[in-house]
Amino acid sequence: MNPEELISLTCCQGQTVDGVAAILGAVDDRVVMLDWDAADAAAYEVHEEEGTPCTALIGPLGEWVLTYEMDAGWRGENRLTELSADGKAVALFVGPTACTFQYAVAGEVVTRLVSYGPASREGARPDALDDLMRDLVWGDDREFASAGLTLAERLTGERFDWDWFTRKRRFVVYDPD
């Protein structure tokens, strides 16, 4: 994974890997188990051959299910209320023109931060995460990515590290909305 590329992570509590794949709209006959390197190559082939389909790696991370969406799109953002319906969901997107961090509980977006500053907050309780993010810097995209990953780790109690990507995970293909 190249840190200069898009980051699109969604972490859900209260869902199964199969449940997350279904919510994302994964095509059943196109789900295979791959590690990061193989998934990266497969995602490239899918995009070259088919143009628009999106791809993701989905797997357990402690008591959570982590989804890393690759290259095209961020289905997790549009499905956050569904993904958090039976628990919680944390989503981080760092893209070429915008960055977003969202936290949802029981189907409701509690807090949403956008890259033009943490002062621009939205959600049912925009200040709900203040205690967890007091020491975080949300400046440029790199700082936003770092702060977002740190906040996600604090919320989930799980460490996001390269080991997750070295194991085989579900590689799914889905059509964009």
Residue, then its C-alpha position, 0 to 999 in steps of 0.5 A: m500500500n502506497p501512502e501517497e494513494l487514496i485511503s478508504l477504510t471503513c471499520c464496523q462493529g456488529q457486522t460479519v465479513d459476509g454481511v459487510a460484503a453484502i451491504l457493499g453489493a459484492v457480486d457473490d461469484r467474484v469473491v476470492m481470498l487474496d493478500w494485499d499484493a494479489a488484490d492490488a494486481a487483481a484490482y488493476e486488472v478489473h479496472e483495466e478490463e471493466g472500467t468502472p467496477c470497484t474493489a475492496l479487501i474485507g476481513p476481521l480486525g479484532e471484534w471489528v470488520l475492516t474494509y479497505e476499498m481500492d482505487a475507485g470509490w468509497r461505498g462505505e461512506n454511502r452505506l455507513t448507516e447500514l454498516s453501523a445499524d447493529g453497532k458502530a462504524v468508523a470511516l476514513f477517506v483521504g483523496p486527491t481533493a477531499c478528506t473525510f472522517q465519520y463515526a456512526v452508531a446504531g445507524e446514525v452519523v454521530t460525527r463527520l469531519v471534513s478536510y477543510g478543518p475540524a471546526s467544520r463538523e457535522g452529525a447528530r453530535p459533532d463534538a462527541l469525539d472531542d476528548l479523543m481528538r484533542d491532541l490531533v492535528w487535522g491540517d493538510d491531507r497527510e496530517f488528516a490521514s494520520a489524525g484520522l487513523t489515530l482516531a479510528e484506532r482510539l475508537t476501535g481499540e484496534r491497531f491498523d498495521w501492515d500485518w492485516f494486509t499480509r494475510k488473505r482477506r476477501f477480495v470483492v468486486y462491486d459496481p459503483d452506485 
